[in-house]
Amino acid sequence: MSGSAADIPNFWFELPPGFMEFDLEEEPEARIVRMTDAAEALFAAVPPEQKFSLVVSGEYILQMMIAAGAEHVSSCLLRMPDDRLSQGTLCVIVERPEAGPAVQDRRGSAQRTAVQWRELYPDAEVGLVMLPYGISTLCIRDLELEIPGVIFGLKESVPAVVRQVQVCVPLKAGPGSVLLVFVTEDREHWAEYLTVLTGIMKSISAEEPGAEDSVGAERPDTGGMEQGA
């Protein structure tokens, strides 16, 4: 992450092509205009109503993530194999306990998170995964949302079902963890999104991207997009 090492952990990940990071201080109206312009430029042949619906519902999800304390939010606009426009939103939340041991039991932390998630979300897929960074907890579930109709120019709320992935990564640098949350309405192309998310999770590192290059190490081509969180 960028910032002082005194209060921000050394935790980095890389975004694949297609993701756009948001300024969390930006006004929602300005964000919607930027996303609409991007959708129009990238997907001119897609019906306007589809682009508008994706941008507006994506903004609602983004605002939910910011309200939850996200320190990074990015969105992707992807063209799927059937030539359909698809959108997803990624956020990163750093969970910092007020007190704790200098070195945490990362496996124990991941196991406790898995137990909590299984109790909270009995219908979800919950398990432990071993990433290059270390052991983490994964949760996949579907959520039913009621998006306020006013943002679509309607009186009634608009129901939506989204698929959410949560990955809780216990930190190496001390107590606490990083929670990555990805949400999309496009459950039809879930396999494609899993491929994208797998790449992001495998890129998680305690070292700033590019540091290895200075000593001649080889790194995979990620399209030139890198992001600290």
Wavefront OBJ file of the C-alpha trace (Angstrom):
o trace
v 0.000 0.000 0.000
v 1.102 3.548 -0.573
v 1.564 5.642 2.528
v 3.411 5.514 5.835
v 4.603 2.084 6.910
v 3.715 3.093 10.468
v -0.003 2.785 9.881
v -0.400 0.960 6.549
v 0.719 -2.664 5.963
v 2.987 -3.787 3.152
v 0.330 -5.347 0.986
v 0.290 -5.109 -2.795
v -1.679 -6.595 -5.641
v -1.877 -6.109 -9.395
v -4.961 -5.207 -11.395
v -5.405 -6.816 -14.814
v -6.325 -4.756 -17.891
v -9.905 -3.512 -17.862
v -9.950 -2.240 -14.265
v -10.330 1.453 -13.411
v -9.453 2.714 -9.935
v -11.712 5.326 -8.319
v -10.829 8.357 -6.263
v -12.844 7.720 -3.091
v -13.282 11.473 -2.614
v -14.775 11.949 -6.079
v -18.409 13.064 -6.314
v -20.800 10.275 -7.444
v -22.102 12.362 -10.349
v -18.587 12.805 -11.732
v -17.897 9.066 -11.381
v -21.073 8.154 -13.250
v -20.158 10.508 -16.088
v -16.643 9.034 -16.341
v -17.917 5.449 -16.322
v -20.606 6.276 -18.879
v -18.006 7.878 -21.150
v -15.731 4.853 -20.745
v -18.553 2.432 -21.547
v -19.519 4.468 -24.597
v -15.950 4.616 -25.865
v -15.248 0.927 -25.329
v -18.632 -0.552 -26.224
v -20.271 1.755 -28.738
v -22.379 -1.068 -30.216
v -23.945 -2.051 -26.865
v -27.502 -0.697 -26.379
v -27.482 2.545 -24.337
v -29.968 1.205 -21.776
v -27.674 -1.730 -20.972
v -24.694 0.554 -20.454
v -26.734 2.946 -18.307
v -28.074 0.113 -16.144
v -24.616 -1.340 -15.537
v -23.049 2.014 -14.715
v -25.797 3.082 -12.312
v -26.081 -0.247 -10.479
v -22.284 -0.360 -10.299
v -22.265 3.092 -8.697
v -24.748 1.918 -6.061
v -22.544 -1.080 -5.194
v -19.484 1.177 -5.137
v -21.151 3.539 -2.660
v -21.987 0.563 -0.422
v -18.321 -0.451 -0.425
v -17.096 3.062 0.372
v -19.568 3.237 3.262
v -18.155 -0.074 4.555
v -14.709 1.498 4.871
v -13.044 0.542 1.596
v -9.558 1.951 1.064
v -9.428 0.933 -2.579
v -12.287 0.569 -5.071
v -11.960 -0.267 -8.745
v -14.387 -1.344 -11.423
v -13.975 -3.355 -14.590
v -15.828 -3.211 -17.883
v -15.223 -6.422 -19.809
v -16.413 -7.762 -23.139
v -17.412 -11.371 -22.688
v -17.047 -14.093 -25.395
v -20.663 -13.624 -26.478
v -19.891 -9.908 -27.083
v -21.875 -8.789 -24.052
v -20.792 -5.923 -21.813
v -20.108 -7.039 -18.249
v -19.142 -5.159 -15.119
v -17.721 -5.959 -11.693
v -16.491 -3.986 -8.699
v -13.523 -4.725 -6.430
v -12.878 -3.174 -3.046
v -10.181 -3.618 -0.423
v -10.754 -3.104 3.296
v -7.910 -3.200 5.824
v -8.937 -4.620 9.193
v -6.605 -3.321 11.891
v -7.169 -4.573 15.453
v -6.461 -2.056 18.201
v -4.159 -4.508 19.981
v -2.640 -7.872 19.246
v 0.591 -9.873 19.109
v 3.411 -8.613 16.925
v 3.257 -11.865 14.959
v -0.156 -13.430 14.483
v -1.080 -17.066 13.971
v -2.109 -16.628 10.335
v -3.456 -20.168 9.906
v -5.472 -19.866 13.105
v -6.794 -16.487 12.008
v -7.879 -17.869 8.626
v -9.567 -20.862 10.268
v -11.473 -18.648 12.709
v -12.683 -16.469 9.824
v -13.897 -19.586 7.987
v -15.871 -20.702 11.054
v -17.440 -17.241 11.430
v -18.392 -17.039 7.750
v -19.962 -20.511 7.771
v -22.118 -19.428 10.723
v -23.038 -16.093 9.133
v -23.625 -17.405 5.597
v -24.855 -21.025 5.763
v -25.631 -21.074 2.016
v -22.202 -19.788 0.964
v -19.163 -21.665 -0.312
v -16.503 -21.152 2.370
v -13.016 -22.604 2.514
v -9.315 -22.035 3.038
v -7.026 -21.316 0.077
v -3.240 -21.197 -0.093
v -2.059 -18.173 -2.057
v 1.563 -17.286 -2.845
v 1.213 -14.682 -0.058
v -0.049 -17.288 2.415
v -3.176 -18.960 3.749
v -6.444 -17.054 3.282
v -10.178 -17.572 3.653
v -12.525 -17.574 0.658
v -16.290 -17.042 0.653
v -18.564 -17.051 -2.416
v -22.268 -16.259 -2.096
v -25.216 -14.671 -3.880
v -26.858 -11.562 -2.445
v -30.257 -10.053 -3.117
v -30.166 -6.254 -3.300
v -32.834 -3.588 -3.584
v -31.330 -0.777 -5.649
v -33.156 2.537 -5.069
v -35.294 3.243 -8.128
v -34.566 6.949 -7.974
v -31.108 6.407 -9.464
v -32.815 4.858 -12.504
v -35.483 7.574 -12.602
v -38.088 5.156 -11.204
v -40.364 5.319 -8.177
v -39.982 1.690 -7.113
v -36.756 -0.006 -6.052
v -35.104 -2.369 -8.514
v -34.275 -5.907 -7.264
v -30.904 -7.334 -8.229
v -29.021 -10.533 -7.454
v -25.237 -10.230 -7.315
v -22.471 -12.734 -6.753
v -19.929 -11.725 -4.138
v -16.458 -13.089 -3.438
v -14.709 -12.279 -0.162
v -11.054 -13.150 0.400
v -9.692 -12.501 3.889
v -5.878 -12.420 3.895
v -4.123 -12.415 7.312
v -1.224 -9.965 7.164
v 2.414 -10.974 7.389
v 3.487 -7.643 8.865
v 1.567 -7.975 12.136
v -1.962 -8.306 13.504
v -4.829 -7.631 11.161
v -5.989 -8.725 7.750
v -6.947 -7.422 4.338
v -10.411 -8.158 2.968
v -10.829 -8.182 -0.811
v -14.458 -8.096 -1.968
v -15.556 -8.514 -5.583
v -19.176 -8.113 -6.707
v -20.857 -8.599 -10.077
v -24.395 -8.979 -11.355
v -23.113 -11.078 -14.261
v -23.429 -14.568 -12.783
v -23.768 -16.015 -16.287
v -20.067 -15.400 -16.936
v -18.860 -16.463 -13.510
v -16.182 -18.780 -14.905
v -14.543 -15.869 -16.715
v -14.579 -13.750 -13.570
v -13.039 -16.551 -11.538
v -10.097 -16.507 -13.931
v -9.713 -12.740 -13.440
v -9.975 -13.006 -9.644
v -7.515 -15.879 -9.480
v -4.939 -13.694 -11.208
v -5.491 -10.873 -8.721
v -5.225 -13.195 -5.711
v -2.047 -14.815 -7.020
v -0.479 -11.368 -7.446
v -0.848 -10.449 -3.748
v 2.581 -9.714 -2.304
v 4.377 -8.065 0.601
v 6.706 -6.451 -1.936
v 5.865 -3.449 -4.088
v 5.318 -4.500 -7.728
v 8.405 -3.720 -9.751
v 10.835 -4.131 -6.867
v 12.001 -7.440 -8.280
v 12.729 -5.776 -11.621
v 15.445 -3.685 -10.030
v 17.416 -6.845 -9.283
v 16.730 -8.460 -12.628
v 13.925 -10.817 -11.640
v 11.341 -11.704 -14.257
v 7.690 -10.891 -13.723
v 4.661 -11.892 -15.780
v 3.126 -9.335 -18.130
v 0.017 -7.860 -16.465
v -0.759 -5.256 -19.092
v 1.066 -2.496 -17.239
v -1.589 -2.019 -14.555
v -0.372 -2.261 -10.959
v -2.121 -1.275 -7.765
v -1.132 -1.063 -4.150
v -3.845 -1.359 -1.531
l 1 2 3 4 5 6 7 8 9 10 11 12 13 14 15 16 17 18 19 20 21 22 23 24 25 26 27 28 29 30 31 32 33 34 35 36 37 38 39 40 41 42 43 44 45 46 47 48 49 50 51 52 53 54 55 56 57 58 59 60 61 62 63 64 65 66 67 68 69 70 71 72 73 74 75 76 77 78 79 80 81 82 83 84 85 86 87 88 89 90 91 92 93 94 95 96 97 98 99 100 101 102 103 104 105 106 107 108 109 110 111 112 113 114 115 116 117 118 119 120 121 122 123 124 125 126 127 128 129 130 131 132 133 134 135 136 137 138 139 140 141 142 143 144 145 146 147 148 149 150 151 152 153 154 155 156 157 158 159 160 161 162 163 164 165 166 167 168 169 170 171 172 173 174 175 176 177 178 179 180 181 182 183 184 185 186 187 188 189 190 191 192 193 194 195 196 197 198 199 200 201 202 203 204 205 206 207 208 209 210 211 212 213 214 215 216 217 218 219 220 221 222 223 224 225 226 227 228 229
